[in-house]
């Protein structure tokens, strides 16, 4: 329902999805959604601020789910589990900020509240009177006599997100002088291919052939519970595809380095509002120049199908619960990485073959799990140990479709690389217009000690009988041998 400024409506749903939407185009600033959880009109701590650099509240009640482009329209979404909001929180403020201009240049700005269970629209407020504002409180969810309501606010700020957040009690880190992004440089020359001829991959698997296969037994690294596949060891091959697809035979590794200590959690400090968005025109950035040279680099993928209504469940269950081709199995996307270390070791980190990698020993890259059902709130995440940045030559982060769809057509995605130190790096993928089931997302290269992240956003089309992973290998000159493997 359309609302006038200052009006309110009862929200009966126990969980909602809040969408901030606008139309993009030349000269239109980027817009970001955020939320503040208030008690007595102010945040209790900086943790009560949920936005692109701090995507989830500690309670799990509020999450920033990211942007979804669809032609000239863009939405940025928040998920709010009202039943899980802590009792002392009285209000959840829904805010917007403009990056690179004012809201007077943002056409079609609106906020709407959807029932998370079925996607029904519960409330909508269209903002039509913006001029010089760079931040807005568009609305707020608030408790009143034991029930939740949504109020259309429409209050503007001319001091950006920092001014808005500060007014509610957030301590904002004052940014220093901007560092220039690294100029795109030619990709490193591909090493001579070392792969022996391999048989072609078999046909795509059916759900019935996806029975789990016992992983290769491995000794866990120090401090690492369970067994995680170490691609640094020739005794631990990594799977590369579904049944019938090739598996890489890794180059011999040298002696593993001593186990690295557990990655430290970042110290609590002022909230940083800095971010870097890569585009076709500016596709690369130096992590080194941005201060991201140590700690953990977390890579996350956020997907949503075109014209998809929210489904039951949380996290990816809401975003990708339906197959693109109508019915069938739930969409299963796999995040992974090809890596090459400076000692010549090459391999892959991915869910296939339980090749989850390790942070404390080579390859110093770890996949946190295989989310087959879409039920995990954060989907699949890949973590890179930047304390071993000197050991990397290059890392290619990629995504493949295991089942539930034949191609990436109709999917929209945002890739976020969040270093423990330094500004997050994000970018959107273009619409897929080819029959691709594998996408090269980002290439991280060590260029004379300078770690550079390059936006690839490249959809590849495997030849008949060739697996997605071997297709990536050939496109980027990794030169590995592959043998069949499965999950």
N, C-alpha and C positions, 0 to 999 in steps of 0.2 A: 504494500500500500504506500502511496506517496504521502509524505509528511511535510508540514510547514515548520519553519524554524520555531523552536520552543515547545512543540507538541510532543506527546509521549504516547507509547503503546505498550500494552502488556506482552511479555514474552513468556509463553507457556512451555516452550521446548527446554529440555534439560541441557542441551548442547547446541551451539549455533556456529555457523560459519559467517564471518563478516567479510564482505568483499568491497574493496575500494576500487572504483573504476573510472576510466577517462579515455579520451581519444588522443592518440599520438599523431605525430607528423613533424614536418620540418619546423624547427624553432620551439617545439613544445618541450618543456622541462620534464625530466624523469620525476616520478612521484613515488613515495614510499609510505606504506602503512605502518603504524606502530600502536602500542597499547600501554597504558599506565594503570596499575592497580593501586587504588587509593584507600586509605583509612583516615578518616578525619580530614579529608580534602588534600592529603599529601601522601607521597610514597613512604613506605616504611624504611626502605633502603633502595640502593640503585638496582637491586635484583628485581624490583617491581616495574622495571621498564623493559618491554618486549619489543624488539625491532630487528632490523637486518643484521646487526652485529651481536645480538643477544636474543636468539630465536625462540627460546623457551623459558617460561617462568619455572623456578625451582619446584613449585607445586605440581607442575604439569597441566595446570588449568588453562593456560593461555599459550598459544604457539603462533609464531609467524611462519606462514607456509610458503610465501614467495609469490613471484609474478607469473602471470599466464598471458602471453600475447595471443591475439586472434585477429589477424588483419590489422586494421588501424585502431582496434580496441585493446586495452590492457587492463587486467585486474591484478591487485595485490591483496592477498587474503590472510586473515587471522582466524584461528580456530579457538573457540572459547567453550570449555566444559563448565557450564554454570554450576552444575552439581558439585564440582570439585573446587570451586573458588573458596578460599579460606574464609571462615566466619567473620574475621575482623575486617575483611575487604568489603567496602560498601559500594564502590564504583569502579568500573572498568572504562577508562576514557579511550575513545577511538580517535586517533590523530592521523594527520597526513602532513607530509613535508615535500617541498619542491626542490629538486636538485638542479641548479643551473638556470633559474629564472623564477618568476612569480606565478601565482595561481591565476592571475589575470590572463595568462597565456596558455592555460590548461583547459581545453574545451570538454564539456560533458562530464564534469566531475560529480560523482555520486558515491554514496555509501549505502549498502543494503545488508540486511540481516536475514540469513537463511536458516531453516531448520536443518541441522546437521544430519538428521536421520533420513529425511526424504527430499530435501532440497527446496521445500516450499518457501516462498518469500514471506517473511513476517513483518518487515519494515523496510522502507526506502526513503532516503532524503537526498534530493538533488540540490547541489550548491550552484547558484547561478549569479551571485553578486560579488565574486572575488575580483580584486584589483591588484594591489601591491603586496598582498600577503605571501609569505614564503612558508608558512605552516598554518594548519587548521586543526581545531578540535571540531570534528564533524558531528560526533554524537557520543553518547555514553550509555552504558548498561549500568543500572543502579538498582539496589534493593529497596523495596518499600513494602512494609507490613508482610514480610515473609515471601514476597514474590519479586521476580525480576521485571524491569521495564526498560525500554529504550527511548531515549530523548534525542531529538534532533537539535543540535547545538549551533553549529555554523559560526564559531568564534575564530577570528583570524589573528595571526601574529606576523609581525614584519621582521622578527629576529630569528627566523628559521627554527629548525628542530631543536637547536641548542637553547634558544630562548624559551620555547614552549616547555621543554623538559626541565629546565632550571626553575621555572615558575612552580612546578609541582614537586620540587625538592631533589631533583637529580643532580649529582655532581658531574659536570661534563669536563672531559679532558680537553684543554685548549690545544688545537692543532698547531704544529710548527709550520715552517715554510713548506709548501708543496714540493715534493720531489718529482722530477719528470719521469714519465714512463720510459722504459727502454724502447729504443727504436727497433722495429722488427728486423732481424738479421736473417740471412739465408739459413735454412735448416742445415744441421750438421750433415756432412756427406755420409751417405750410407756405407757401412763397412761391407767388404766383399761378402757375398752370400756364402754361407758354410753349410746350407741345408742340402742334404742328400735327397734324391727323388723320394717322394712319399706317395702312397696310394691316395686316390681321391676320397673325400669324405662321403659317407653314406647319406641316405635320405634323412630329412629332418625327423626327430623323434616324435612318437606319439606319447600321450600321457601314460599309456600302459608300459612303455619301455623305460620310464624314469625311476625305476626302483633304485634306492640308494646303493652305492657300491662301497664296500669297506675301504677306508682310506689306508694309504701306505703307512705302516707304523713308524712313528718318528719319536725320537727323544725330545721332549719339550725343552725350550730354552730356559735358562735360569730365570726363575720368577714368573714363568709363563705357565699357567695351568693348562692341562690337556695337551694334545698334540696338534701343532699347526705346521702345515707343510712348509718346509724350508727349501726354496728354490736354489739356495746356494749349495745344496748337496746333490751330487749326481744320483744318490740313492732315493731322492725325493722328487720324482717327475711331477709336473703340474698338468692337470687336464686342460684341454683347450676347447672342447666343444661337447655337444651331446653325443650319444652313442654313434659311433662311426666317424666322428670328427677327429682331427689329429691332436696329438699331445706333444709338447716341445721336449726335445732332448737337450738339456741345458749344457752350456759350455762348462768345462771343468772349473771348479772354484778353488781359490787358494785357501789357506787356513783362515777360518772365521775369526773376526776380531773379537776381543773380549766383550762379554755381554755389557750392553749399555745400561746405565741405571734407568729406573722407571722415569718416564717423562713427567716433569714437574707440572703441577697445575699453576695457571697464571695467578699472580697475587691479586687480591682484590684492590681495585683502585678506581679512579674516575672513569666514567663511561666514555668510550671513544666513538664518535659519530663518523669517523673517516671511512670511506669505501672507495673502491676502484672498479669501474665497469669497463670491460673490454668490448670493443666493437670491431667491425670490419676495417674501419679507418684507423683505429688504434688498437691492434690486436695483441700487444705484448706489454709486459710490465716486469721490472726487476724486483724480485723478492728481496734481494740483498739491499737495494737502495731504499726499500720500504721498511727495512729493519726486521724482515722475516727470515732470519738466518739460524734460528735455534728453536727447540721445542717441537711441538706437533703441528703439522699442516693437515687439516681435515678437509676432505673433498666430499661434497654432498651433491646429489642429483635430485631435483624436484620435478616430477613429471605430472602432466594432466592431459587427459584426452579432450579433443575439441568438442564443444557443446555437451560436455559431460555434466550431469547433475550430481551433487554430492551423494555418496552412498553410505550405508551404515558402516560403522567402524571408525577407527582413527588412522591418522597418518596416511600411508600409501593406500590403505583400504578405502579411504574416501577418494583418493586422487586417481587411482588406476585399477579399480576393482572390476571393471568390465573389459572384455576383450574388444579389440577394435573391429573385428569381423562379425560381431553379433553373437552373443551367447558364448558357449565354450568355456575353456579354463580361464581363470584369472590371469591377467597379464603379469608375466614374470620377467622383469628386467634385471640383468646382471651387470654390476659395476666391476671393473677390473683394471689392471695396469700391466703393460709390458715394461720391463726395466732392463737397463744396461748399466753395470757398475764400471768404475774406472779400472778394475782389475780384469775386465773382459767378461765377467759373468753376465749371462743373459737369462731371462726367464719371464714368467708371468705370475701375477697374483690375481686369483679369482676364486669363485665358489666351486667351479668344476674341479673335481679331484681333491676337494678340500684343501686347495692350495691357498690358504689364507695368509701366508707370509708371517713375518715377525718384525716387531719394532726393535728388538734388542740384539738381533743378529742379522746378517744379510738375509733378505735384501733391504731391511730397515723400512719395509712397507707392510701394512697389515690391513686386511679387509675384516670388518667387525662381524660379519655373518652373512647368511643367505636368506633374505626375506622373500620366501616363495609365495606367501599368501597375501602380502600387502598389509599385514596387521601391525607391523612395527611402526611406531610413531615417527621415527626419523628415517625409515627406509634403510638402504645400505650406505655405509660410509667407508671411505678409504682414508687411512691415516699414514702420513709420511714422517719419519723421524728426521727432522732437519738438523739434529745434532750430528748427523752423519752426512751432511750435505756434500762434503768433500769426496765421499765415496760414490756419488752418483755421476754418471755421464749423461743419461737421459731417461725420462719416464714418460710413457704415453698412456694417459688415462682414457679409458674407452667404456662404452656400454653396448651390450648385445641383448637381443630378445631371445629368451630361451623357449618360451611358449606363450600362447594366448593371442598372438598376432603375427602376421607375416612380415610387416614392415613398420617403420616409424611414422608412416603417414598418419596425420591426424593427432599426433602427440606434440605438445609444447613443453619446453623444458628450460630450466634455469640451472646453471652449474655454479656452485659457490666453493671457493677455496679459502678456508679460514685459517691463516697462520696464527700460532699462539701469540706471536709478537708481530705487530704491523697490521695494516688495514686489510680487510677481507677483499677478495677479488671475485667478481661475478660476471657472468655474461649469459645471454639467452641464445638458444639455438634457433636457426631459421627453420621454416616449415620444410619438412622432408617431401621432395617431389619425385623421388626415385624409389625403386623397389629395394630398399636397404633394410637389413636387420642388424647392422653394426655401424656405430658412430664413433669416430675419433673425437674426443672431447677437448683435451688439452695436452700440450706437449711441454714438459719441464726439462730444460737443458742447463747443463753446467758450462758456462761460457767463460773460461778463464777464472773460475772461482765465483762468478756472478750467476746466481740461479735466476733464470728467466722463465716466466710462464707465458705461453703463447696460446691464444684461442685458436683451436682447430675447427670445431663445429663442422666436421667433414663426414658426410654420409657416404659409405662405400657399398658397392653392389658386388657381392661375391660371385665369381663365375660358377657355373654349374658343377656341383661336386666338390666345391672348395669351401672350407669352413670360414666363419667370420674372423676367427683369430689368425688363420693363415693369410687371409685377405689383408688384415692390418699389417702383418709381418712383411708381406710383399710390398705394400704401399710405402712403408717406412724403412725398408731395408734392414730388418732386424736379423735375418739370416739364421733362423733356428730350424731344427728338425721337429716334426710334429707327428704324433701317433694318436690313435683313437683314445678317447676318454669319456667319462660321464660323471654326473653328479652322484 
